[in-house]
Amino acid sequence: MFKPARQPAEERAAIAQAVQRLYLAAAEHAPIAADRGGNFADGSADGRMDCVDHSQNDTTFLQYLAQQGLLQHHRVAAPVWRAPWIIDLHYASQIIEIASETPWVVDSWFFDFGHEPVVVPYQQWKKG
């Protein structure tokens, strides 16, 4: 899925697909398929994850992809956080487009398990 990614936007699309597939593979070994988007829809289900869990998992997946030499247009950065309403703290993974130094966010927390994560510009994500 990364071979046709000749442009940064194509690579970001491949990143979203790869993170999705890595989650599907992980669900074969952990009960994470019970996870629902956000923090409340999954109640007390085994395998539920909050945004911190997602940001750590996504970052680990991204580091794995980078170590495999699959990321040519982006580098993995530390997770980012935002608090638009002071108590509404939210974390997500971050990649940096190498050519432009533009930060992007990879965020799988919003959707039910199995959905591709969003990959959006950091400034857009930061606004909520």
ABEGO torsion letter per residue (X at the ends): XAAABABAAAAAAAAAAAAAAAAAAAAAABAAAABBBEAAAAEABBGBBBAAAAAAAAAAAAAAAAAAGABAABBBBBBBBBBAAGABBBBBBBBBBAAAGBBBBBBAAABBBGBBBBBBBAAAAAAX
